[in-house]
Amino acid sequence: MNTYIVTSAPPNPNGDLHLGHISGPFLGADVLSRHLRQRGHEVRYVGYSDEHSCYVPRRAAEIGSTPHETALLFGNRMEETLSLGSMHHDWFTRPLMTPKHTEIVQSFFTRLWEAGKLKVVELPVFHCPRCERYLYEAEVRGECQFCAAPSDGIYCEACGLAQESGALGAAKCTACWETPELTTLQRIVFPLEEYREQLLAYYAKNGGQWRPRLRAYLDTLFENELPLTPISRQADYGIPVPLDGWEGHILDTWFSGICGYLAGTACLTEAQGQPGLWQEQWSDPDTKIVNFLGFDCSFSHAVLWPALLLAHGDYTLPSQVITNEFYRLEGDKFSTSRGHAIWGGEFLHQVNADALRFHLCLTGPEREQGNFAMKELVNSVETILVDGLQRWAQTVFSLLAEDFGSTVPEHDGLTEPLTISLLELPKAIAVSLSANSFSPQRAAGELAATIDRAVKDLPRLNEARGAAGGSEEGQRAYASRLVTHVETLALVSVLAAPLMPGWAHLIAKHLDIPVDVATRMPSWPELADLLLVPAGRQVKTPLPDVFHKLG
């Protein structure tokens, strides 16, 4: 058994989470964490709200509020949405209310500064005379210097490349939309190119299992000299640079992001009564660190932060960096500013969380851009979950109640064609949900195929029931087929628990399958012991409706 630290990329608290957000890092990290716990691993799933981001004061100005109030408002909404979707972290840090976060960020910086790992360089920077401020990231909008796509002043969402300081094309101030002037400013920078060989060695060891687009991105990036990376800004909102003479300068959140994961783990272990454990686990080379992120965060998670960890020297690097692509809405990009979005908090008050989770797993943008369409959600809920899974489960429970007094009967052995699921499905799901080949889409597809086979076998189950008559042989043949459905249903509920935790917990309780008190999930089934519901077990009936048609 291993120790895993699982993270999801920090969201900006400048709005609620929409389905595009939910379908990526949050759902993926939650599914993996649940699966790993099922397999007996120790898991710490941590994240944080990017409350020091410059997107927060920009949003605050738009709604006539203060940055702190804005971060609190939308941070609360995001946490509520994640809870409604059953995908909340073990610890989700709110940095403005958590001194430990600032402490670890400044400590990490000071360690690098005192070790001579950072430099001071005069760099070009945009300045808006009208607004009388320097412009960074959310404060300036233009065209990516590499692919010409619309971009803010730091990382391009389209190609994922970092914009050189002051190199954004057709730049405009996002407060007044005037063209800024280009001046220079002393900034603290991290010399990324100095870590080229160490990074290449790291990728050679770990990157073979990373998704193809991320590997291609890294290959392209390393064809040229790695960019000098600014880590400080002159601004009045953020964590201050803890050095004399640098008053009025703050630490860039793209630099401090890795510290958010360290701080989240520190807060979690402290709350569990083991305040020093986080350092032990982050320093242990056997700890498996898995980062979930959108592809547009590839530079920070796969290049800058590993290099910073190498420079620091005390902490282990991620073994897996799992990216996802954009999830579109009815063919167009989700957009908070244009109101082209389905907000998670509102939607999860209308749609069953397990139904949405399953559909997002089935259609999520793992290796290529995906598309959310309401008609497709309606179709998958109705065909796979309502007319499929729910109909199958309720049929099985009803027959147990009507013909065997809600007790699993004695039988002559399991029957085809469903027994193949008992042998092959655990292997397929284990591969699909492992950290190295993680694909909830493939896992959902395997489960959907099993549900479809089970539903198609229901007529044969009814035939066996009708043919049973009063003969002992007929009754045992019917019992064998019914028990095969019971065992297959039990197996599906256990294996589907990371994707549909609420439904899996309900079925497990009805079938009296042991559920872990801490995780509220049944344990992973061993191939040598796949009879999860033995003869003579009393089951709870009837089974209530869980899924409902949306159309």
ZAFI-159502 format. One line per field, with one value per residue (C-alpha): chain; x, y, z. Coordinates in steps of 0.2 Angstrom, whole numbers, plus 2048, in hexadecimal, padded with zeros to 3 digits. Last residue first. Layout:
mol A/... $
px X/... $
py Y/... $
pz Z/... $
// end
This chain:
mol A/A/A/A/A/A/A/A/A/A/A/A/A/A/A/A/A/A/A/A/A/A/A/A/A/A/A/A/A/A/A/A/A/A/A/A/A/A/A/A/A/A/A/A/A/A/A/A/A/A/A/A/A/A/A/A/A/A/A/A/A/A/A/A/A/A/A/A/A/A/A/A/A/A/A/A/A/A/A/A/A/A/A/A/A/A/A/A/A/A/A/A/A/A/A/A/A/A/A/A/A/A/A/A/A/A/A/A/A/A/A/A/A/A/A/A/A/A/A/A/A/A/A/A/A/A/A/A/A/A/A/A/A/A/A/A/A/A/A/A/A/A/A/A/A/A/A/A/A/A/A/A/A/A/A/A/A/A/A/A/A/A/A/A/A/A/A/A/A/A/A/A/A/A/A/A/A/A/A/A/A/A/A/A/A/A/A/A/A/A/A/A/A/A/A/A/A/A/A/A/A/A/A/A/A/A/A/A/A/A/A/A/A/A/A/A/A/A/A/A/A/A/A/A/A/A/A/A/A/A/A/A/A/A/A/A/A/A/A/A/A/A/A/A/A/A/A/A/A/A/A/A/A/A/A/A/A/A/A/A/A/A/A/A/A/A/A/A/A/A/A/A/A/A/A/A/A/A/A/A/A/A/A/A/A/A/A/A/A/A/A/A/A/A/A/A/A/A/A/A/A/A/A/A/A/A/A/A/A/A/A/A/A/A/A/A/A/A/A/A/A/A/A/A/A/A/A/A/A/A/A/A/A/A/A/A/A/A/A/A/A/A/A/A/A/A/A/A/A/A/A/A/A/A/A/A/A/A/A/A/A/A/A/A/A/A/A/A/A/A/A/A/A/A/A/A/A/A/A/A/A/A/A/A/A/A/A/A/A/A/A/A/A/A/A/A/A/A/A/A/A/A/A/A/A/A/A/A/A/A/A/A/A/A/A/A/A/A/A/A/A/A/A/A/A/A/A/A/A/A/A/A/A/A/A/A/A/A/A/A/A/A/A/A/A/A/A/A/A/A/A/A/A/A/A/A/A/A/A/A/A/A/A/A/A/A/A/A/A/A/A/A/A/A/A/A/A/A/A/A/A/A/A/A/A/A/A/A/A/A/A/A/A/A/A/A/A/A/A/A/A/A/A/A/A/A/A/A/A/A/A/A/A/A/A/A/A/A/A/A/A/A/A/A/A/A/A/A/A/A/A/A/A/A/A/A/A/A/A/A/A/A/A/A/A/A/A/A/A/A/A $
px 748/752/74D/750/75E/75C/74C/74A/750/743/74B/759/763/764/773/770/77A/789/789/79B/79F/7AF/7BB/7CB/7CA/7CA/7BD/7C2/7BA/7A9/7A8/7A3/7B5/7B7/7AA/7B0/7A1/79E/791/780/778/76D/77C/787/779/777/78A/78D/77F/787/799/795/7A6/7B1/7A4/7A2/7AC/7A2/791/796/79C/78C/781/78C/789/776/775/77E/773/763/76B/76F/75E/755/760/75C/74A/749/753/747/738/729/729/73A/736/72F/73D/74A/741/741/754/755/74C/757/767/766/766/776/77F/77B/781/791/794/790/79D/7AA/7A6/7A7/7B8/7BE/7B8/7BF/7D0/7E0/7EE/7FC/7F0/7E6/7D4/7D3/7DF/7D5/7C4/7CA/7D0/7C1/7B6/7BE/7B9/7A8/7A4/7A7/79A/78C/78A/78A/784/789/789/77C/772/76D/763/767/75A/74D/73F/744/738/730/73E/74D/743/740/752/758/74B/74F/762/75E/752/75E/76D/765/755/75A/76D/773/765/75D/76C/776/769/765/778/779/76A/772/782/793/7A1/7B3/7C4/7D1/7DB/7D0/7C1/7B3/7A5/7A3/7AB/79F/790/795/797/787/77D/786/782/76F/76A/760/76A/77A/776/776/786/78F/78B/787/791/790/78E/799/7A6/7A5/7A8/7A7/7AE/7A1/79A/78B/796/7A9/7B4/7C6/7D4/7D9/7EA/7F1/802/809/818/818/828/82F/834/843/84E/847/84E/847/836/837/83B/82C/821/827/826/817/80C/80F/812/803/7F6/7ED/7EB/7DF/7E6/7E7/7F7/7FC/80A/80F/819/827/834/82F/831/81F/81A/826/822/80F/811/818/806/7FF/7EF/7E4/7E1/7F4/7F4/7E7/7EF/800/7F9/7F0/800/80A/7FD/7FC/80F/80F/805/811/81A/80A/803/810/818/814/81E/819/828/836/844/845/83F/82F/827/815/807/7FA/7F1/7FB/805/817/819/825/828/82E/833/842/83B/843/84E/847/842/83D/82C/828/82C/823/813/814/815/806/7FC/800/7FA/807/80C/81E/821/827/83A/83E/834/83E/84F/849/845/856/85E/854/856/861/854/847/851/844/841/83F/83A/841/836/836/82A/81D/80E/7FC/7EF/7DF/7D2/7CE/7CE/7D4/7E3/7E6/7F4/7F5/802/808/81B/81C/823/825/814/814/80E/7FE/7F9/7E7/7E5/7F5/7FE/803/7FC/7EA/7E8/7DE/7E6/7F5/7FE/80F/80E/7FD/7F1/7EB/7E4/7EC/7E7/7E3/7F5/800/7FE/807/7FC/7F8/7E6/7E9/7FB/7F9/80A/80F/820/831/83D/84C/852/854/859/853/85C/869/865/85F/852/84C/84A/841/835/830/82E/824/818/817/813/806/7FD/7FE/7F6/7E5/7D7/7DD/7E4/7D3/7DA/7D0/7D4/7CD/7C7/7B4/7AE/79C/795/78B/79B/7A5/797/797/7AA/7A9/79B/7A5/7B5/7A9/7A4/7B4/7BF/7B3/7B3/7C5/7C7/7BB/7AA/7A3/79F/7AB/7B8/7B8/7BA/7CA/7CF/7CD/7D5/7E5/7E7/7EA/7DA/7DF/7D3/7DC/7DF/7E2/7DE/7E8/7E8/7EE/7EC/7E0/7D9/7C9/7D3/7DC/7CB/7C4/7D3/7D3/7C1/7C3/7D2/7C9/7B9/7C3/7D0/7C4/7B1/7AE/7B7/7AD/79D/79F/7A7/7A1/7A9/7B9/7C0/7CE/7CF/7DE/7E4/7DF/7EA/7ED/7FA/7FC/803/806/800 $
py 84C/84A/838/834/82A/824/81B/810/7FE/7F3/7EA/7E7/7D7/7C8/7BD/7AB/7A8/7B3/7C6/7CB/7BB/7C2/7BA/7B5/7C4/7D0/7DD/7EF/7F4/7FC/80F/81B/820/821/814/807/7FE/7EC/7E5/7E3/7E2/7F1/7FA/7F7/7FD/80D/810/80D/819/827/823/824/825/81F/812/80B/7FC/7F7/7FA/7F1/7E2/7E2/7E3/7D4/7CA/7CD/7CA/7B9/7B6/7B7/7AB/79E/7A0/79D/78D/788/78B/781/772/772/771/77C/787/78E/791/7A2/7A7/7A1/7AB/7BB/7B9/7B6/7C7/7CF/7CB/7DA/7E5/7DC/7DE/7F1/7F3/7EA/7F6/805/7FF/7FD/80E/817/80F/815/826/826/824/823/819/81D/821/812/814/80C/7FE/7F9/7FB/7EF/7E2/7E4/7E1/7D2/7C4/7C9/7D1/7C0/7B9/7C3/7B8/7AB/7A3/7A2/792/785/791/794/7A4/7B6/7BB/7C9/7BC/7B1/7B4/7C5/7CD/7C6/7CA/7DC/7DF/7D8/7E2/7F2/7F0/7ED/7FC/807/802/803/80C/819/819/814/819/827/82F/82D/834/843/847/846/852/85E/85F/85F/85E/857/85D/84F/844/844/84F/847/83E/82E/836/845/839/82F/83F/846/837/835/847/846/855/864/86B/865/871/880/87D/877/886/882/88E/89B/8AA/8B4/8B8/8A6/89E/88B/889/885/875/873/877/872/869/86F/862/858/856/848/84B/83B/837/849/84E/84A/858/85E/865/877/878/867/86C/87D/873/867/877/87F/871/865/86E/880/87D/871/87D/87F/86D/86D/865/856/853/842/840/82E/82E/822/830/836/849/84D/83F/844/856/853/848/856/85C/84B/84E/84C/85F/860/853/85D/86E/868/85F/86F/879/86E/86F/881/882/87B/88A/897/89A/89B/8A6/8B3/8B9/8CB/8DC/8EB/8EA/8E2/8EB/8DF/8CE/8C3/8C6/8CA/8BD/8C5/8D6/8E6/8E3/8E3/8D1/8C3/8B1/8B5/8A6/8A6/89C/88B/88B/883/871/86E/876/86C/85B/861/865/854/84B/856/851/83F/83D/838/826/829/838/831/82B/834/843/845/843/850/85B/859/85D/86D/873/882/887/88C/89A/8A0/8B3/8C1/8D1/8E2/8EC/8F2/8FC/8F8/903/8FD/8FE/903/8F6/900/8F2/8E3/8ED/8E9/8DF/8DD/8CF/8C9/8CB/8D5/8C7/8B8/8AF/89D/890/886/886/88B/891/89C/89F/8B0/8C1/8BB/8B3/8B3/8A7/8AE/89D/8A2/8B4/8B1/8BF/8CC/8CF/8D7/8D8/8C6/8C1/8D0/8E3/8F1/8FE/911/90D/91A/917/904/8FB/8EB/8E3/8E1/8D9/8DE/8CF/8C9/8B6/8A7/897/8A0/894/8A3/8A7/895/892/8A3/89F/88F/897/8A5/899/88E/89C/8A3/893/890/8A1/899/8A5/8AE/89D/893/882/873/863/852/859/85A/84F/84A/855/85F/861/867/874/87A/87C/886/891/895/899/8A5/8AF/8AE/8B3/8C1/8C8/8C8/8D0/8DE/8E0/8EA/8DB/8DF/8E6/8D6/8CC/8D5/8D4/8C1/8BE/8C4/8B3/8B4/8AA/89B/88F/880/86D/85D/84B/841/82E/81F/810/801/7FE/807/816/817/816/824/82F/82C/830/840/846/843/84C/85B/85C/85B/859/866/874/872/86F/880/885/895/8A6/8B0/8A3/89E/88B/882/873/862/858/846/841/82F/823/811/800 $
pz 79B/7AB/7AF/7C1/7CA/7DC/7DD/7EC/7EE/7F7/800/80B/809/814/810/80F/800/7FE/7F9/7F4/7EB/7E3/7EF/7E6/7DA/7E9/7EA/7EE/7FF/800/802/810/810/823/828/81B/814/816/809/811/800/804/80C/7FD/7F1/7FA/7FC/7E9/7E5/7EF/7EA/7D7/7CE/7DC/7E2/7D0/7D4/7E4/7DC/7CC/7D7/7E1/7D1/7C9/7D9/7DA/7C7/7C9/7D8/7CD/7C0/7CD/7D6/7C5/7C2/7D4/7D2/7C2/7CA/7D9/7CE/7D3/7C4/7C0/7AE/7B2/7BC/7AF/7A2/7AD/7AF/79C/79A/7A6/79C/792/7A2/7A8/798/797/7A9/7A5/796/7A1/7AE/7A1/799/7AA/7AD/79C/79F/7B1/7A8/7B3/7AB/7B8/7C7/7C5/7C1/7B0/7B4/7C4/7BB/7AD/7BA/7C5/7B5/7AF/7BB/7C1/7B1/7A8/7B4/7AB/79C/7A4/7B4/7C6/7D0/7D5/7E1/7F3/7F4/7F9/806/802/805/7F6/7E8/7EB/7F4/7EA/7DA/7E0/7E4/7D3/7C9/7D3/7CF/7BC/7BB/7C4/7BA/7A9/7A6/7B3/7B3/7A1/796/7A0/7A8/798/78D/798/799/786/784/790/786/78E/781/783/77D/77B/787/796/792/79C/793/79E/7AD/7AB/7A9/7B8/7C3/7BD/7C1/7D2/7D7/7D3/7C8/7CE/7DD/7D4/7C6/7D0/7DA/7CA/7BF/7AD/7A3/794/79F/794/7A2/7A9/799/795/783/775/76E/77A/789/786/792/78F/791/7A0/7A7/7B3/7BA/7C2/7CD/7D4/7DC/7ED/7F9/802/7F4/7F2/7E0/7DB/7E2/7D8/7C9/7CC/7CE/7BE/7B2/7B4/7C0/7BA/7A8/7A6/7AE/79D/79C/7AB/7BB/7C5/7CF/7D6/7E3/7E8/7F8/7F6/7F5/806/808/805/811/81F/81D/81E/82E/839/83F/843/84C/83E/83C/83B/82D/823/826/820/811/80C/80F/804/7F6/7F7/7F7/7E5/7E1/7E8/7D7/7CD/7DB/7D8/7E8/7EC/7EB/7F4/800/7F8/800/80F/80A/80D/7FC/801/7FE/7F3/7EF/7EE/7DF/7D8/7D2/7D7/7D0/7BF/7B5/7A9/79B/796/787/778/773/785/783/774/77D/78C/782/779/78A/790/780/782/794/7A1/7A3/79C/7A6/7B6/7B4/7A3/7A9/7B9/7AF/7A3/7B2/7B9/7A9/7A6/7B8/7B4/7A6/7B4/7BB/7C7/7C7/7D4/7CB/7C7/7BC/7AA/79F/792/790/792/784/78C/791/7A1/7AE/7A2/79D/78A/782/76F/771/782/783/793/79D/792/790/798/78C/78E/77C/77D/78F/78D/79D/7A3/79D/799/788/778/76C/762/763/76B/770/777/773/77F/790/79F/7B1/7B3/7B0/7B5/7B2/7BC/7C3/7C0/7B9/7AB/7A9/7A7/7A9/7A0/7A6/79E/7AA/7B5/7BD/7CF/7D1/7DB/7E0/7EB/7FA/804/7F6/7F4/807/808/7FB/803/814/80C/804/814/81F/813/813/825/828/822/820/810/80A/80A/80A/804/80F/80C/7FC/7F7/7E9/7EE/7E1/7ED/7F8/7E9/7E5/7F7/7F7/7E7/7EE/7FE/7F4/7EA/7F8/803/7F4/7F0/801/802/7F1/7F6/7ED/7DF/7D4/7C6/7D2/7DD/7CD/7C9/7DB/7DA/7C9/7D1/7DA/7ED/7EF/7E5/7EE/7F5/7F2/7FB/7FA/806/802/80C/800/803/7F2/7F6/7FC/7EB/7E2/7ED/7EA/7D7/7D6/7E0/7D6/7C5/7CB/7D1/7C3/7B4/7B3/7C2/7B9/7A9/7B3/7BA/7CB/7D2/7CF/7D2/7DF/7D3/7D3/7DA/7D0/7D8/7E3/7E8/7F5/7F5/802/7FC/800 $
// end
